[in-house]
Amino acid sequence: MSPIIEIKELIKRFNQRIAVNNITFNIDGGEIFGLVGPNGAGKTTTMRMLVTLLKPDHGEIYVGGHSIRKNPNNVRRLIGFMPDS
């Protein structure tokens, strides 16, 4: 069974500040997964890249086998995002 979400070597910078530094993980279908960390750890930035609101500077994200870079519309059909604010 292939993962429903794959994140590979993901990096995001804002000017000289590294917000997400080379993260890699998979989430299998039916798995409950949480991103936990202190303020400024890159959780929201990672989620914004996952749902195609931000483009990564490096790395790949696949949702349901669709690349966020090559098939963002297909990704948007599969995933939703509601930030806390």
Residue pairs with C-beta under 8 A, 6 or more apart in sequence:
1 28
1 29
2 65
3 26
3 27
3 28
3 29
3 62
4 27
4 28
4 29
4 31
4 63
4 64
5 26
5 27
5 50
5 61
5 62
5 63
6 26
6 60
6 61
6 62
7 23
7 24
7 25
7 26
7 46
7 50
7 59
7 60
7 61
8 24
8 59
8 60
8 61
9 22
9 23
9 24
9 58
9 59
9 60
10 20
10 22
10 23
10 24
10 46
10 49
10 56
10 58
10 59
10 60
10 61
11 18
11 20
11 21
11 22
11 56
11 57
11 58
11 59
12 18
12 19
12 20
12 42
12 45
12 46
12 49
12 54
12 56
12 57
13 19
13 57
19 42
19 45
20 42
20 45
20 46
20 49
20 56
21 42
22 58
22 59
23 42
23 46
23 59
24 59
27 33
35 43
35 46
35 47
36 43
37 43
44 83
45 54
47 81
47 83
48 54
48 81
49 55
49 56
49 61
49 68
50 61
50 63
50 68
50 79
50 81
51 75
51 76
51 79
51 80
51 81
52 68
52 72
52 75
52 76
53 81
55 69
56 68
60 67
60 68
60 69
61 67
61 68
62 68
63 75
63 78
63 79
64 74
64 75
64 78
66 74
66 75
66 78
67 75
68 75
